[in-house]
Amino acid sequence: MTESALKPPLPDHLSIDPRSPHHVAAVFEQDIGIRFNDKERFDVDEYCISEGWIKVPAGKAVDRKGRPLLIKLKGTVEAFYR
């Protein structure tokens, strides 16, 4: 078997938050990369390829529960395994 056969396909919408309905634990067993507008990003919390957006932390701001506030950036999104 090849390496690509062992990896699950990357979903269209994925979140790193385990409470999200878009969290897929099997995908996070491998290292994932996100390319946004032809530049690799390392701070992505959530993405959607079909709608063309990513969510990233907005600086050091946090909500009442201590989670970072997220902003949505629109553009070309590409997800890949490293």
Contacts in CASP RR format, 6 or more apart in sequence:
PFRMAT RR
TARGET T0000
AUTHOR 0000-0000-0000
METHOD contacts of the structure
MODEL  1
MTESALKPPLPDHLSIDPRSPHHVAAVFEQDIGIRFNDKERFDVDEYCIS
EGWIKVPAGKAVDRKGRPLLIKLKGTVEAFYR
4 81 0 8 1.000
7 30 0 8 1.000
7 81 0 8 1.000
8 24 0 8 1.000
8 26 0 8 1.000
8 27 0 8 1.000
10 27 0 8 1.000
10 32 0 8 1.000
10 79 0 8 1.000
10 80 0 8 1.000
10 81 0 8 1.000
11 22 0 8 1.000
11 24 0 8 1.000
11 27 0 8 1.000
12 48 0 8 1.000
12 49 0 8 1.000
12 50 0 8 1.000
13 22 0 8 1.000
13 46 0 8 1.000
13 47 0 8 1.000
13 48 0 8 1.000
13 49 0 8 1.000
13 50 0 8 1.000
13 51 0 8 1.000
14 22 0 8 1.000
14 23 0 8 1.000
14 24 0 8 1.000
14 27 0 8 1.000
14 32 0 8 1.000
14 46 0 8 1.000
14 47 0 8 1.000
14 79 0 8 1.000
15 22 0 8 1.000
15 23 0 8 1.000
15 45 0 8 1.000
15 46 0 8 1.000
16 23 0 8 1.000
16 28 0 8 1.000
16 45 0 8 1.000
16 46 0 8 1.000
17 23 0 8 1.000
17 45 0 8 1.000
17 46 0 8 1.000
18 25 0 8 1.000
20 46 0 8 1.000
22 46 0 8 1.000
30 81 0 8 1.000
30 82 0 8 1.000
31 81 0 8 1.000
31 82 0 8 1.000
32 79 0 8 1.000
32 80 0 8 1.000
32 81 0 8 1.000
32 82 0 8 1.000
33 40 0 8 1.000
33 79 0 8 1.000
33 80 0 8 1.000
33 81 0 8 1.000
33 82 0 8 1.000
34 40 0 8 1.000
34 41 0 8 1.000
34 44 0 8 1.000
34 47 0 8 1.000
34 54 0 8 1.000
34 77 0 8 1.000
34 78 0 8 1.000
34 79 0 8 1.000
35 41 0 8 1.000
35 77 0 8 1.000
35 78 0 8 1.000
35 79 0 8 1.000
35 80 0 8 1.000
36 44 0 8 1.000
36 54 0 8 1.000
36 73 0 8 1.000
36 75 0 8 1.000
36 76 0 8 1.000
36 77 0 8 1.000
36 78 0 8 1.000
37 75 0 8 1.000
37 76 0 8 1.000
38 76 0 8 1.000
41 54 0 8 1.000
41 56 0 8 1.000
43 56 0 8 1.000
43 57 0 8 1.000
44 54 0 8 1.000
44 55 0 8 1.000
44 56 0 8 1.000
45 55 0 8 1.000
45 56 0 8 1.000
45 57 0 8 1.000
45 68 0 8 1.000
45 70 0 8 1.000
46 54 0 8 1.000
46 55 0 8 1.000
46 70 0 8 1.000
47 53 0 8 1.000
47 54 0 8 1.000
47 55 0 8 1.000
47 77 0 8 1.000
47 79 0 8 1.000
48 54 0 8 1.000
48 77 0 8 1.000
49 77 0 8 1.000
49 78 0 8 1.000
49 79 0 8 1.000
52 74 0 8 1.000
52 75 0 8 1.000
52 76 0 8 1.000
52 77 0 8 1.000
53 72 0 8 1.000
53 73 0 8 1.000
53 74 0 8 1.000
53 75 0 8 1.000
53 77 0 8 1.000
54 72 0 8 1.000
54 73 0 8 1.000
54 77 0 8 1.000
55 70 0 8 1.000
55 71 0 8 1.000
55 72 0 8 1.000
55 73 0 8 1.000
56 70 0 8 1.000
56 71 0 8 1.000
56 73 0 8 1.000
57 68 0 8 1.000
57 69 0 8 1.000
57 70 0 8 1.000
57 71 0 8 1.000
58 68 0 8 1.000
58 69 0 8 1.000
58 70 0 8 1.000
58 71 0 8 1.000
59 68 0 8 1.000
59 69 0 8 1.000
60 68 0 8 1.000
61 68 0 8 1.000
61 69 0 8 1.000
62 68 0 8 1.000
62 69 0 8 1.000
63 69 0 8 1.000
END
